[in-house]
């Protein structure tokens, strides 16, 4: 940091990422721990709360800071820098955001506004889950006898159907332990989500579908039960919101969805699988006239880049159960599959939004790509195989327009290309 940047920071005033100290007091390690548990930040020692430069004994301050941070477990990453302003020495302490929760005597502090406060046990669990330092879904909670036998039977039937595994009755408990549904003879949170009426024990383990106008919500519908049942019911009802366009292709009448159902189903499964269940909020499906938004509590896991996502599950045991029962097709390919489905469905686009505590998948209609009279005329004409130039002549439009429209019809599975070069022609896809 240079002098100009330091002056700018001091003039900006204290904030969630900046603290002024006239001296290194006895509680400076609280501020350091709080910054490391939040988004990191800087402490400038030698500046009053009002932003007046008073200076400090840098050597003495470094010794106090070095001594005090030894009580923080695990030790945070900090850097110190001495800067002089008008013959007054200041010490800038830069604190990096930690990948683990840092505590002092078993107490975890966090930065809120320009202050510091200790976290409650529930907040520690929630933050640890968000940081990926604990797997909430692996915590044993209820007697295993609380699992519904019919849900367990359903699960093993699905394992047989989707994975080709036949599990003998006397091996079921062992299998559920290895999958993370049972631990220490108790149902884990993952087991509760899968084999009980989940919301009786985990209040926010549900999906809420909300009809939206631009002015706000108009109606809502909730889905409760084991997560696999919630996914199925929410998806089946969501399909009713997807309009289907009637298209005549040759002698066939085909209904084309405005949104790719497989991509929407994948986004819904991901929202249930990767949400943070310690946050008191449910998964929401917001249904707007021109878009769908599937929004879940919990941001991306540390180290996950939305542009190149890797499989780092927040709930690994729940992921295992969803995989074994056929809901997850391949680990780590959810976002890529959604992108591929949308790319091959020209009537909508998709956007991913990752916030600090939420993740959203937004499907938007692309109105310019809807099926219109010209597309229907092309489909009628190519009931008999025809070259693009001949189609253009028949409809009195440019060849480029024909090719662009046929590309859209190909993606929708309505038309197909035959031949190559000068012998290329187009026809209805049978």
C-alpha positions in Angstrom: 0.0 0.0 0.0 1.3 3.4 -0.9 0.7 6.7 0.9 -2.0 7.9 -1.5 -4.0 4.8 -1.0 -3.6 5.0 2.8 -4.9 8.6 2.9 -7.8 7.6 0.7 -8.8 4.8 3.1 -8.6 7.1 6.1 -10.8 9.7 4.4 -13.3 6.9 3.5 -13.9 6.2 7.2 -14.5 2.9 9.1 -16.6 0.2 7.4 -17.1 -3.6 7.4 -13.6 -4.0 6.0 -11.8 -1.1 7.7 -11.1 -0.4 11.4 -9.2 2.5 13.0 -7.3 2.0 16.3 -5.4 4.7 18.2 -3.4 1.8 19.8 -3.3 -2.0 19.9 -5.7 -2.6 22.8 -6.1 -5.8 24.7 -9.0 -6.9 22.4 -7.3 -6.3 19.0 -7.2 -10.1 18.4 -11.0 -10.0 18.5 -11.0 -7.6 15.5 -8.5 -9.7 13.7 -10.5 -12.9 14.2 -13.7 -11.2 13.2 -12.2 -9.9 10.0 -10.8 -13.4 9.2 -14.3 -14.9 9.8 -15.9 -12.3 7.5 -14.5 -11.0 4.3 -11.1 -9.9 5.5 -10.1 -6.3 6.0 -7.6 -3.8 7.3 -6.9 -2.4 10.7 -5.0 0.9 10.8 -3.3 1.5 14.1 -2.5 5.1 14.9 -5.8 6.6 13.7 -8.6 7.8 15.9 -12.2 6.7 15.4 -12.9 10.1 13.8 -10.1 9.5 11.3 -7.5 11.8 12.9 -3.9 10.6 12.5 -2.3 10.3 15.9 0.5 7.9 15.2 1.7 4.8 17.2 4.8 3.0 18.4 5.0 0.5 15.5 7.6 -1.8 17.2 5.5 -2.1 20.3 2.3 -2.5 18.3 3.7 -5.4 16.3 4.8 -7.2 19.5 1.3 -6.8 21.0 -0.4 -8.1 17.8 2.0 -11.0 17.4 1.4 -12.0 21.0 -2.4 -11.6 20.9 -3.0 -13.6 17.6 -1.4 -16.7 19.2 -4.7 -17.2 21.0 -6.6 -17.4 17.7 -7.3 -21.0 16.5 -6.5 -21.6 13.7 -4.0 -18.8 13.3 -5.3 -16.2 10.7 -3.2 -15.0 7.8 -2.1 -11.4 8.5 0.4 -8.9 7.0 1.7 -5.7 8.6 3.1 -2.6 7.0 4.6 0.5 8.5 3.7 3.8 6.8 4.7 7.3 8.0 2.5 10.4 7.5 3.8 13.8 8.6 6.4 12.2 10.9 3.7 10.0 12.5 4.1 6.3 12.2 1.1 4.1 11.4 0.8 0.3 11.3 -1.5 -1.2 8.6 -2.7 -4.8 9.5 -4.2 -6.6 6.6 -6.3 -9.7 7.5 -7.2 -12.3 4.9 -10.5 -14.1 4.8 -10.0 -17.5 6.4 -11.2 -20.8 4.9 -11.9 -22.0 8.4 -13.7 -20.4 11.3 -11.2 -18.8 13.7 -12.1 -18.8 17.4 -10.8 -17.4 20.7 -11.3 -19.6 23.7 -14.1 -21.4 21.8 -15.9 -18.2 20.9 -16.3 -17.2 17.2 -16.4 -13.5 16.4 -17.7 -11.9 13.2 -17.6 -8.4 11.8 -21.0 -6.6 11.6 -20.9 -3.0 10.3 -18.1 -1.3 12.2 -18.4 -3.6 15.2 -17.6 -7.1 16.4 -19.9 -9.6 18.0 -19.8 -13.3 18.9 -21.8 -15.8 16.9 -24.5 -18.1 18.4 -24.2 -21.8 18.0 -26.8 -21.8 15.2 -24.9 -19.1 13.3 -21.6 -21.0 13.7 -23.2 -24.1 12.2 -24.7 -22.0 9.4 -21.4 -20.2 8.6 -19.4 -23.4 8.9 -21.7 -25.1 6.4 -21.5 -22.2 4.0 -17.7 -22.3 4.2 -17.6 -26.0 3.7 -15.8 -26.7 7.0 -18.5 -29.0 8.2 -21.0 -31.3 6.4 -24.3 -30.5 8.0 -26.0 -33.4 6.3 -23.7 -35.9 7.9 -24.7 -35.0 11.5 -26.6 -37.8 13.3 -29.9 -36.5 14.7 -32.8 -39.0 15.1 -33.2 -42.7 15.9 -32.9 -44.7 12.7 -36.3 -46.3 13.6 -37.9 -42.9 12.7 -37.2 -43.7 9.0 -40.3 -44.8 7.1 -40.0 -48.3 5.8 -42.0 -47.6 2.6 -39.5 -44.8 1.7 -36.6 -47.1 2.3 -38.3 -49.8 0.1 -38.8 -47.1 -2.6 -35.1 -46.1 -2.4 -33.8 -49.6 -2.9 -36.2 -50.2 -5.8 -34.8 -47.1 -7.4 -31.2 -48.2 -6.8 -32.1 -51.5 -8.6 -33.8 -49.7 -11.5 -31.3 -46.8 -12.1 -28.0 -48.3 -10.9 -28.6 -52.0 -11.5 -27.8 -52.9 -7.9 -29.8 -55.4 -5.9 -29.2 -55.0 -2.2 -30.2 -57.8 0.0 -32.4 -57.0 3.0 -29.7 -57.8 5.5 -27.3 -55.5 3.8 -29.6 -52.5 3.7 -28.4 -50.9 6.9 -24.8 -51.2 5.8 -25.6 -49.6 2.5 -27.4 -46.7 4.1 -24.4 -46.2 6.5 -22.0 -46.1 3.5 -24.2 -43.6 1.7 -24.3 -41.3 4.8 -28.0 -41.8 5.7 -27.1 -43.5 9.0 -24.3 -42.7 11.4 -23.8 -44.1 15.0 -27.2 -45.9 14.6 -29.0 -42.6 14.0 -30.5 -41.0 11.0 -28.3 -38.2 9.7 -29.8 -35.0 8.4 -29.4 -36.5 4.9 -31.3 -39.6 6.1 -34.0 -37.3 7.6 -34.4 -35.5 4.3 -34.7 -38.7 2.4 -36.6 -41.1 4.6 -39.0 -39.0 6.8 -41.5 -36.3 6.3 -38.6 -34.0 6.3 -40.3 -30.7 7.2 -41.5 -32.2 10.5 -37.8 -32.1 11.6 -36.2 -29.6 9.3 -38.8 -26.8 8.9 -37.3 -25.2 5.7 -36.7 -28.4 3.8 -39.4 -27.5 1.2 -40.0 -25.8 -2.1 -42.3 -22.9 -2.6 -43.6 -22.1 -6.1 -44.7 -18.4 -6.4 -46.6 -16.8 -9.2 -45.1 -13.4 -9.8 -46.0 -10.2 -11.6 -43.5 -7.3 -11.8 -45.4 -5.8 -8.9 -44.9 -8.8 -6.6 -46.3 -12.2 -5.7 -49.8 -13.2 -6.7 -50.1 -16.8 -5.4 -47.9 -19.5 -3.9 -47.9 -23.2 -3.4 -45.7 -25.3 -1.1 -44.3 -28.8 -1.4 -43.3 -30.8 1.6 -42.1 -34.3 2.4 -38.9 -36.3 1.6 -36.7 -34.4 -0.8 -37.3 -36.8 -3.7 -41.0 -36.4 -3.4 -40.8 -32.6 -3.1 -38.7 -32.5 -6.3 -41.2 -34.7 -8.2 -44.3 -32.7 -7.1 -42.7 -29.3 -7.7 -41.5 -30.3 -11.1 -44.8 -31.8 -12.2 -46.6 -28.6 -11.2 -43.9 -26.5 -12.8 -44.5 -28.2 -16.1 -48.0 -26.8 -16.1 -46.5 -23.3 -16.1 -44.5 -24.1 -19.2 -46.5 -23.1 -22.3 -46.5 -25.4 -25.2 -46.7 -24.1 -28.8 -48.5 -26.2 -31.4 -46.4 -26.7 -34.5 -47.4 -28.7 -37.6 -44.4 -30.5 -39.1 -45.5 -32.4 -42.2 -48.4 -34.6 -41.1 -47.6 -34.3 -37.4 -48.8 -31.9 -34.9 -46.0 -31.3 -32.3 -46.0 -29.4 -29.0 -42.8 -27.5 -28.4 -42.1 -26.2 -24.8 -41.0 -22.6 -24.4 -38.4 -23.9 -21.9 -36.3 -27.1 -21.9 -37.9 -29.3 -19.2 -34.7 -31.4 -18.6 -32.7 -28.2 -17.8 -35.4 -27.0 -15.5 -35.5 -30.3 -13.7 -31.7 -30.3 -13.3 -31.8 -26.8 -11.8 -34.5 -27.9 -9.4 -32.5 -31.0 -8.3 -29.4 -28.9 -7.9 -31.2 -26.3 -5.7 -32.4 -29.0 -3.3 -29.1 -30.9 -3.3 -26.7 -28.0 -2.8 -28.7 -25.5 -0.7 -27.7 -24.6 2.8 -30.2 -26.2 5.1 -29.1 -24.2 8.1 -30.4 -21.0 6.6 -34.1 -20.4 7.5 -35.4 -20.1 4.0 -36.9 -22.5 1.5 -36.1 -23.1 -2.2 -38.2 -20.8 -4.3 -39.4 -21.1 -7.9 -40.5 -17.7 -9.0 -42.8 -17.9 -12.0 -42.8 -14.6 -14.0 -44.7 -14.1 -17.4 -41.3 -14.0 -19.2 -39.0 -16.1 -17.0 -38.5 -18.7 -14.3 -36.2 -18.2 -11.4 -35.1 -21.1 -9.2 -33.4 -19.7 -6.1 -31.9 -21.6 -3.2 -30.4 -20.5 0.1 -26.6 -20.8 0.1 -24.0 -19.4 -2.3 -21.4 -21.4 -4.2 -19.0 -23.4 -2.1 -15.5 -21.9 -1.7 -13.3 -22.7 -4.6 -16.1 -23.2 -7.1 -16.1 -20.9 -10.1 -19.4 -20.6 -12.0 -17.5 -20.4 -15.3 -15.8 -23.7 -14.6 -17.7 -25.5 -11.9 -16.3 -28.5 -10.1 -18.1 -31.0 -8.0 -17.7 -29.7 -4.4 -21.0 -30.7 -2.8 -22.3 -28.8 0.3 -24.3 -31.9 1.2 -22.2 -35.0 0.1 -24.4 -37.6 1.8 -27.6 -36.1 0.2 -25.8 -36.1 -3.1 -25.0 -39.8 -2.7 -28.6 -40.6 -2.0 -29.9 -38.5 -5.0 -27.3 -40.2 -7.2 -28.1 -43.7 -6.1 -31.8 -43.0 -6.8 -31.2 -41.6 -10.2 -31.8 -37.9 -9.7 -28.2 -36.9 -10.2 -27.0 -38.3 -13.5 -23.3 -37.4 -13.3 -21.4 -35.6 -10.6 -20.2 -32.2 -11.5 -22.1 -31.8 -14.8 -25.3 -30.1 -13.6 -24.5 -26.6 -14.7 -22.9 -27.8 -18.0 -25.9 -29.9 -18.8 -28.3 -27.0 -18.2 -26.2 -24.8 -20.5 -26.1 -27.5 -23.2 -29.9 -28.0 -23.0 -30.5 -24.3 -23.3 -28.1 -23.9 -26.1 -30.0 -26.6 -28.1 -33.4 -24.9 -27.3 -33.4 -21.5 -29.0 -36.5 -20.3 -27.4 -34.9 -19.4 -24.1 -31.7 -18.3 -22.4 -30.2 -19.1 -19.0 -28.4 -17.0 -16.4 -26.6 -18.0 -13.2 -26.4 -15.6 -10.3 -24.2 -16.4 -7.3 -24.6 -14.2 -4.2 -23.0 -14.4 -0.8 -25.9 -16.5 0.6 -28.1 -17.4 -2.4 -27.8 -19.0 -5.8 -30.2 -18.5 -8.7 -30.8 -20.1 -12.1 -32.9 -17.8 -14.3 -34.5 -19.1 -17.5 -35.7 -16.3 -19.8 -37.9 -16.4 -22.9 -36.2 -15.3 -26.1 -39.2 -13.8 -28.0 -37.3 -13.4 -31.2 -36.9 -17.2 -31.3 -40.6 -18.1 -31.0 -42.2 -20.2 -33.7 -44.1 -17.9 -36.1 -46.0 -18.2 -39.4 -42.8 -18.2 -41.5 -41.4 -21.1 -39.5 -44.6 -23.0 -39.9 -44.5 -22.3 -43.7 -41.0 -23.7 -43.8 -42.1 -26.9 -42.0 -45.0 -27.3 -44.4 -42.7 -26.8 -47.5 -40.0 -29.2 -46.4 -42.5 -32.0 -45.9 -40.9 -32.7 -49.4 -37.1 -32.4 -49.1 -35.9 -29.1 -50.5 -32.8 -27.0 -50.8 -32.5 -23.7 -48.9 -32.4 -21.6 -52.1 -35.7 -23.1 -53.3 -37.3 -22.5 -49.9 -36.2 -18.9 -50.1 -37.7 -18.5 -53.6 -41.0 -20.1 -52.5 -41.3 -17.8 -49.5 -39.7 -14.7 -51.2 -37.2 -14.2 -48.3 -33.4 -14.3 -48.3 -31.5 -17.6 -48.2 -29.7 -16.4 -45.0 -33.0 -15.9 -43.3 -34.1 -19.4 -44.3 -30.8 -21.0 -43.0 -31.1 -19.1 -39.7 -34.7 -20.3 -39.2 -33.9 -23.8 -40.2 -31.1 -23.9 -37.7 -33.6 -23.0 -35.0 -36.0 -25.7 -36.2 -33.2 -28.2 -36.2 -32.4 -27.4 -32.5 -36.0 -28.0 -31.7 -35.9 -31.4 -33.4 -38.4 -30.4 -36.1 -36.2 -30.3 -39.1 -33.0 -32.0 -40.2 -30.2 -31.5 -42.8 -29.4 -34.1 -45.4 -26.5 -34.4 -47.8 -23.6 -32.0 -48.1 -22.2 -29.2 -50.3 -24.3 -28.3 -53.3 -26.5 -31.4 -52.6 -27.6 -30.2 -49.2 -31.3 -30.2 -48.6 -33.7 -30.0 -45.6 -36.6 -32.1 -44.6 -39.0 -32.8 -41.7 -37.4 -34.8 -38.9 -39.3 -38.1 -38.7 
